[in-house]
């Protein structure tokens, strides 16, 4: 019986245990079924819709399909376009207009963002999020589009009134020595935050007044970073400094050293400080001035012309104070505690910029081309300009492969350079212009280039035909406009020399004779265009009178073909096309009206009385 009772007891426990397990299983099953059912219902309810509990910028979006949400966002965009916000800082205000800044909601991106809530993670996490949304709503900020350039420009205006740069500590030198000035914090507009706040204000219209968000910036150098630099400055200005050279001695006063001191901001490890030095340009200039006349200048080799041959005048060395060594010594001793502070100056050999050997290696030996043009010696201003231009061009040296630019070499033709007003062609008419006569020089240079066999890179003809220039071989230049360029297409250097008289200019090239031969042909003029007539009223001439004031020139086309041979073989072949516009004939037409002679009225004939001759006065003679 006892065994049966124990067995019965065990059976009861087993039954109870199985019952509990079954109950838990049923409960879990019910929950799973409920959750699954909820998930199914939730999925069905919000299929193709924003999930419940989602708001966009405070606007309810849950349960809306894509079309409805897009419509609502379109409406919100219309409201945004009319929104304004006031930005304030320190008593100043600025007004931001959403329309001016082109602020709007990016509907495509915002719709995607709203629909992604509860759908953009794993299945379990999505289910958890969707369940949570029923009890805890989620607001998402719209994604905005706006004109960044306009935003930057608007925020820059605010920044000009708000931003203050951080001020580093510095060393100031007074009569009492070096003083360290304190540093100051800076501030600047936090533009990303300001942009976000403006966008939020436009979309919600809950806050139309915004305080400018500001960031504080710390200076790189604080006062305690300059303690060592201050000690150096104090030492540099403590006593004067002496310079010695042979039997001469000069004393540099402390106030001059003070003016030379320079500070350079440098990083040392993880912090900044200043490096104390001397201004090298000032120190070197002072030393050269002190020692002027104690040294000899080097002489460059010179190219002298003897007929058509080049004679090289040799270079010579000079002696000069070793200013680099002197500067280093002055900088070093000025920072020491030495008293007195003395620096011995030394000399070094000064080499010429162009040695005799270098000049010989350049291959400038003889004349390789030359050309002369003539002009009216009576036009004083034009003659003056041509001679001024010739001097500016004279002595130019071109390296092998180098391209020469007339405008680049001569530069602007200004009164400061000595140019005067003289007739020049501007827009097809002769008008007084600073540097008038420049095209005479350009034409002469072009022909020197042409017959030297050089490569022409750029050349422009005059606007109308000028008979006293070589047909089809004229050249016009204007600073900032047409240029004359050529390339030294030989292996030796080329020297340009000019000479002028009151009626001519000659330009010659000197290099090494390359056995160059230039053949050319000039086409007959074609495409003739008669000169039109340009009438000008002239009140000084009688009406109907015609007088040719300026004879015109017909327009035409001219082509020059050039073939350059070197040692009998073709070296260069090119052509130069010139189209000359017609120059109008200026005719002055009289407008003065001449009055007709007045005819006196007819009078009846009369009988002349016999003249009575009065008696002569005493002592008089009859007339």
ZAMARGU-4260 file (C-alpha; in steps of 0.2 Angstrom, whole numbers, plus 5000, padded with zeros to 4 digits):
<rodrens>
0) 5000/5000/5000 | 5014/5012/5004 | 5022/5009/4988 | 5006/5012/4979 | 5003/5028/4989
5) 5021/5034/4984 | 5018/5030/4966 | 5001/5039/4966 | 5009/5054/4973 | 5022/5054/4959
10) 5009/5052/4946 | 5000/5067/4953 | 5016/5078/4953 | 5019/5072/4935 | 5001/5077/4930
15) 5003/5094/4938 | 5019/5097/4930 | 5013/5092/4913 | 4998/5103/4915 | 5008/5118/4919
20) 5019/5115/4904 | 5004/5113/4893 | 4997/5129/4900 | 5013/5139/4897 | 5014/5132/4880
25) 4996/5137/4877 | 4999/5155/4883 | 5015/5157/4873 | 5005/5150/4858 | 4991/5162/4861
30) 5004/5177/4862 | 5013/5171/4847 | 4997/5170/4837 | 4991/5187/4844 | 5008/5195/4840
35) 5008/5187/4823 | 4990/5192/4820 | 4994/5210/4826 | 5009/5210/4814 | 4998/5204/4800
40) 4984/5216/4804 | 4998/5230/4806 | 5005/5225/4789 | 4989/5225/4780 | 4983/5241/4788
45) 4999/5251/4783 | 5003/5242/4767 | 5009/5256/4755 | 5006/5269/4769 | 5016/5278/4782
50) 5015/5269/4798 | 5005/5276/4812 | 5013/5287/4824 | 5025/5295/4811 | 5025/5314/4810
55) 5035/5325/4797 | 5040/5341/4804 | 5026/5340/4816 | 5013/5336/4803 | 5003/5320/4805
60) 5009/5308/4792 | 5004/5291/4799 | 4991/5281/4788 | 4994/5292/4772 | 4998/5284/4756
65) 5012/5292/4745 | 5001/5303/4734 | 4992/5310/4750 | 5009/5314/4759 | 5016/5322/4743
70) 5001/5333/4742 | 5002/5338/4760 | 5021/5342/4758 | 5017/5352/4742 | 5005/5362/4753
75) 5018/5364/4766 | 5031/5370/4753 | 5018/5384/4748 | 5018/5390/4766 | 5037/5389/4768
80) 5039/5400/4753 | 5030/5414/4762 | 5039/5412/4779 | 5052/5424/4786 | 5063/5423/4801
85) 5072/5436/4811 | 5090/5433/4817 | 5096/5443/4831 | 5113/5447/4839 | 5119/5461/4850
90) 5105/5473/4846 | 5107/5469/4827 | 5094/5460/4817 | 5093/5452/4800 | 5078/5446/4791
95) 5079/5429/4781 | 5066/5426/4768 | 5063/5408/4763 | 5058/5412/4745 | 5074/5422/4743
100) 5085/5408/4750 | 5075/5396/4739 | 5071/5385/4754 | 5059/5370/4750 | 5056/5352/4756
105) 5064/5339/4745 | 5048/5329/4743 | 5056/5313/4735 | 5069/5311/4749 | 5057/5316/4763
110) 5043/5304/4757 | 5056/5290/4756 | 5062/5294/4774 | 5044/5294/4781 | 5040/5277/4773
115) 5057/5270/4779 | 5051/5271/4797 | 5048/5253/4803 | 5054/5246/4787 | 5073/5249/4786
120) 5080/5237/4798 | 5079/5218/4802 | 5062/5209/4803 | 5063/5208/4822 | 5068/5227/4824
125) 5055/5233/4812 | 5042/5223/4821 | 5048/5231/4838 | 5048/5248/4830 | 5031/5247/4822
130) 5023/5241/4839 | 5032/5255/4848 | 5025/5268/4836 | 5007/5264/4842 | 5011/5271/4859
135) 5026/5282/4856 | 5025/5293/4840 | 5041/5298/4831 | 5044/5314/4822 | 5056/5315/4808
140) 5063/5332/4801 | 5060/5335/4783 | 5074/5334/4771 | 5077/5352/4764 | 5083/5358/4748
145) 5089/5376/4747 | 5101/5388/4737 | 5118/5385/4746 | 5126/5400/4738 | 5112/5412/4744
150) 5113/5404/4761 | 5131/5407/4762 | 5130/5425/4756 | 5116/5429/4769 | 5126/5420/4783
155) 5142/5429/4777 | 5133/5446/4780 | 5129/5441/4797 | 5147/5435/4801 | 5154/5451/4796
160) 5145/5459/4810 | 5148/5445/4823 | 5164/5436/4819 | 5179/5442/4829 | 5196/5434/4826
165) 5205/5427/4841 | 5220/5438/4845 | 5236/5430/4850 | 5247/5437/4863 | 5261/5447/4856
170) 5277/5456/4860 | 5277/5475/4859 | 5294/5485/4861 | 5293/5501/4871 | 5306/5512/4878
175) 5306/5502/4894 | 5309/5485/4885 | 5299/5471/4878 | 5281/5469/4884 | 5269/5454/4882
180) 5252/5459/4877 | 5237/5448/4882 | 5228/5436/4871 | 5209/5437/4867 | 5196/5424/4863
185) 5188/5425/4846 | 5170/5421/4841 | 5162/5416/4824 | 5145/5412/4818 | 5141/5393/4819
190) 5134/5392/4801 | 5129/5374/4801 | 5118/5377/4817 | 5111/5393/4810 | 5106/5384/4794
195) 5097/5370/4803 | 5088/5382/4814 | 5083/5393/4800 | 5076/5378/4790 | 5067/5372/4805
200) 5059/5389/4808 | 5053/5390/4790 | 5045/5373/4790 | 5036/5374/4807 | 5033/5393/4809
205) 5035/5390/4828 | 5050/5401/4830 | 5052/5416/4819 | 5066/5424/4830 | 5083/5416/4831
210) 5098/5421/4841 | 5114/5419/4831 | 5123/5403/4837 | 5141/5408/4841 | 5157/5397/4843
215) 5171/5403/4854 | 5188/5401/4847 | 5204/5401/4857 | 5220/5410/4852 | 5235/5400/4847
220) 5247/5409/4858 | 5244/5414/4876 | 5255/5426/4886 | 5265/5412/4895 | 5270/5405/4878
225) 5280/5421/4874 | 5291/5421/4890 | 5307/5414/4881 | 5304/5426/4866 | 5303/5441/4877
230) 5320/5437/4885 | 5328/5436/4868 | 5320/5453/4863 | 5326/5461/4879 | 5344/5454/4876
235) 5344/5460/4858 | 5339/5478/4862 | 5350/5479/4878 | 5366/5487/4870 | 5371/5493/4853
240) 5380/5483/4841 | 5396/5487/4831 | 5401/5483/4814 | 5420/5483/4809 | 5429/5482/4792
245) 5447/5484/4791 | 5450/5501/4799 | 5432/5507/4799 | 5419/5504/4812 | 5401/5508/4813
250) 5389/5507/4828 | 5371/5501/4826 | 5360/5510/4839 | 5347/5499/4849 | 5332/5509/4841
255) 5338/5503/4824 | 5339/5485/4830 | 5322/5487/4837 | 5315/5492/4820 | 5324/5477/4812
260) 5316/5464/4824 | 5303/5453/4816 | 5292/5440/4824 | 5287/5424/4815 | 5273/5413/4821
265) 5279/5395/4823 | 5273/5378/4830 | 5283/5370/4843 | 5277/5352/4847 | 5259/5354/4852
270) 5258/5373/4854 | 5262/5389/4845 | 5275/5403/4849 | 5285/5416/4840 | 5302/5415/4833
275) 5312/5431/4835 | 5323/5436/4820 | 5329/5451/4811 | 5322/5457/4794 | 5336/5452/4782
280) 5331/5464/4768 | 5333/5479/4780 | 5349/5473/4788 | 5357/5469/4771 | 5351/5486/4764
285) 5359/5495/4779 | 5376/5485/4777 | 5377/5489/4758 | 5373/5508/4762 | 5387/5508/4775
290) 5400/5500/4764 | 5396/5509/4748 | 5412/5513/4739 | 5422/5500/4749 | 5419/5486/4736
295) 5420/5484/4717 | 5405/5479/4706 | 5407/5465/4694 | 5406/5468/4676 | 5396/5458/4664
300) 5402/5453/4647 | 5396/5465/4633 | 5391/5462/4615 | 5399/5476/4605 | 5395/5478/4586
305) 5408/5482/4574 | 5401/5483/4557 | 5392/5466/4555 | 5402/5457/4568 | 5400/5455/4586
310) 5415/5458/4598 | 5413/5452/4616 | 5420/5464/4629 | 5426/5453/4643 | 5418/5452/4660
315) 5427/5455/4676 | 5425/5449/4694 | 5421/5461/4709 | 5423/5461/4727 | 5408/5464/4739
320) 5404/5462/4757 | 5398/5445/4762 | 5381/5451/4767 | 5374/5434/4770 | 5388/5430/4782
325) 5386/5447/4790 | 5367/5445/4793 | 5369/5428/4801 | 5383/5435/4813 | 5372/5450/4818
330) 5357/5439/4821 | 5367/5427/4832 | 5377/5439/4842 | 5362/5451/4845 | 5354/5437/4855
335) 5369/5434/4866 | 5374/5442/4882 | 5390/5448/4875 | 5395/5466/4879 | 5401/5474/4868
340) 5393/5465/4853 | 5405/5466/4838 | 5404/5459/4821 | 5418/5459/4808 | 5413/5461/4790
345) 5422/5451/4777 | 5422/5451/4758 | 5419/5439/4745 | 5422/5438/4726 | 5407/5444/4716
350) 5404/5435/4700 | 5396/5444/4685 | 5379/5438/4679 | 5386/5435/4662 | 5404/5429/4661
355) 5415/5430/4645 | 5414/5411/4643 | 5395/5411/4645 | 5394/5425/4632 | 5405/5415/4620
360) 5395/5400/4622 | 5379/5409/4617 | 5384/5409/4598 | 5381/5428/4596 | 5394/5431/4582
365) 5388/5440/4567 | 5373/5449/4559 | 5360/5436/4552 | 5346/5448/4547 | 5343/5467/4546
370) 5329/5478/4540 | 5326/5497/4539 | 5310/5507/4537 | 5309/5526/4534 | 5297/5539/4541
375) 5293/5558/4541 | 5306/5567/4551 | 5294/5582/4553 | 5282/5573/4565 | 5292/5576/4581
380) 5281/5566/4593 | 5280/5551/4582 | 5299/5552/4579 | 5301/5553/4598 | 5291/5537/4601
385) 5300/5527/4588 | 5316/5531/4596 | 5309/5527/4613 | 5303/5510/4607 | 5319/5507/4599
390) 5329/5509/4615 | 5317/5498/4624 | 5320/5484/4612 | 5339/5486/4610 | 5349/5473/4618
395) 5336/5460/4620 | 5343/5442/4620 | 5333/5427/4615 | 5338/5409/4621 | 5336/5395/4609
400) 5317/5390/4608 | 5312/5405/4617 | 5296/5415/4611 | 5297/5434/4610 | 5282/5445/4613
405) 5282/5463/4607 | 5269/5468/4620 | 5277/5457/4633 | 5294/5466/4631 | 5288/5484/4628
410) 5274/5484/4640 | 5260/5498/4640 | 5265/5513/4631 | 5262/5527/4645 | 5267/5545/4648
415) 5277/5539/4663 | 5288/5529/4651 | 5291/5545/4641 | 5279/5541/4627 | 5270/5556/4618
420) 5254/5557/4608 | 5256/5554/4590 | 5244/5548/4576 | 5240/5530/4576 | 5226/5519/4568
425) 5212/5515/4580 | 5196/5507/4573 | 5202/5511/4555 | 5205/5530/4559 | 5220/5540/4563
430) 5219/5547/4580 | 5231/5555/4592 | 5237/5540/4604 | 5251/5538/4617 | 5265/5529/4608
435) 5259/5533/4591 | 5273/5526/4579 | 5274/5509/4587 | 5268/5500/4572 | 5283/5507/4562
440) 5294/5498/4574 | 5283/5482/4574 | 5284/5482/4555 | 5303/5484/4555 | 5304/5470/4567
445) 5293/5459/4557 | 5303/5461/4542 | 5319/5457/4552 | 5311/5441/4558 | 5305/5437/4541
450) 5322/5438/4532 | 5331/5430/4546 | 5321/5414/4544 | 5313/5414/4561 | 5297/5406/4565
455) 5282/5419/4566 | 5270/5414/4580 | 5258/5429/4579 | 5257/5443/4567 | 5242/5455/4562
460) 5241/5467/4547 | 5235/5485/4548 | 5216/5488/4546 | 5219/5497/4530 | 5233/5497/4517
465) 5248/5508/4520 | 5258/5510/4504 | 5275/5515/4512 | 5276/5498/4521 | 5282/5483/4512
470) 5266/5475/4503 | 5259/5462/4514 | 5273/5463/4526 | 5267/5476/4539 | 5263/5472/4557
475) 5252/5481/4569 | 5252/5479/4588 | 5242/5486/4603 | 5244/5483/4621 | 5230/5471/4627
480) 5226/5468/4609 | 5236/5462/4593 | 5254/5456/4597 | 5269/5452/4587 | 5277/5436/4592
485) 5291/5425/4585 | 5301/5410/4591 | 5320/5408/4591 | 5320/5392/4581 | 5339/5390/4580
490) 5351/5382/4592 | 5361/5398/4596 | 5355/5414/4606 | 5349/5429/4596 | 5354/5447/4600
495) 5342/5461/4595 | 5350/5478/4591 | 5342/5494/4585 | 5347/5511/4579 | 5337/5526/4574
500) 5339/5542/4565 | 5326/5556/4564 | 5319/5548/4548 | 5323/5529/4550 | 5324/5514/4561
505) 5335/5499/4558 | 5333/5483/4568 | 5346/5469/4566 | 5348/5451/4573 | 5365/5444/4578
510) 5368/5426/4580 | 5378/5412/4571 | 5376/5412/4552 | 5366/5396/4548 | 5367/5398/4529
515) 5349/5404/4528 | 5341/5409/4512 | 5324/5416/4511 | 5313/5416/4495 | 5296/5424/4495
520) 5282/5429/4483 | 5269/5442/4485 | 5252/5439/4477 | 5244/5453/4467 | 5231/5462/4476
525) 5214/5454/4475 | 5196/5456/4482 | 5197/5475/4479 | 5184/5485/4488 | 5182/5503/4483
530) 5184/5517/4497 | 5167/5523/4502 | 5163/5541/4504 | 5161/5549/4521 | 5153/5566/4521
535) 5156/5579/4534 | 5146/5596/4535 | 5158/5611/4535 | 5150/5628/4539 | 5166/5637/4534
540) 5162/5632/4515 | 5149/5639/4504 | 5134/5628/4502 | 5136/5615/4488 | 5155/5616/4489
545) 5164/5599/4490 | 5182/5597/4496 | 5192/5581/4498 | 5199/5582/4516 | 5206/5564/4517
550) 5209/5553/4502 | 5202/5535/4504 | 5211/5519/4501 | 5203/5504/4492 | 5202/5488/4502
555) 5211/5472/4496 | 5218/5455/4500 | 5237/5451/4499 | 5246/5435/4502 | 5265/5433/4505
560) 5272/5415/4504 | 5289/5412/4512 | 5301/5398/4510 | 5317/5396/4521 | 5331/5385/4517
565) 5345/5380/4528 | 5361/5373/4520 | 5351/5371/4504 | 5337/5360/4512 | 5320/5367/4516
570) 5319/5373/4534 | 5303/5382/4535 | 5288/5386/4524 | 5274/5398/4528 | 5262/5411/4522
575) 5255/5428/4528 | 5238/5433/4522 | 5232/5451/4524 | 5215/5458/4522 | 5214/5477/4522
580) 5198/5485/4524 | 5194/5500/4513 | 5197/5517/4521 | 5184/5530/4518 | 5187/5546/4508
585) 5182/5560/4519 | 5173/5574/4509 | 5169/5590/4518 | 5152/5598/4511 | 5149/5616/4513
590) 5133/5622/4523 | 5136/5641/4523 | 5122/5650/4514 | 5129/5665/4504 | 5117/5680/4503
595) 5113/5686/4485 | 5119/5704/4480 | 5106/5718/4483 | 5101/5728/4468 | 5097/5746/4471
600) 5080/5753/4466 | 5079/5763/4449 | 5079/5782/4450 | 5073/5795/4437 | 5087/5803/4427
605) 5093/5820/4433 | 5102/5835/4425 | 5119/5837/4434 | 5121/5856/4438 | 5137/5865/4433
610) 5149/5862/4447 | 5155/5877/4457 | 5173/5877/4462 | 5175/5887/4478 | 5190/5899/4478
615) 5206/5892/4485 | 5210/5896/4502 | 5225/5906/4505 | 5241/5895/4504 | 5232/5880/4498
620) 5233/5869/4482 | 5218/5863/4473 | 5215/5843/4474
</rodrens>
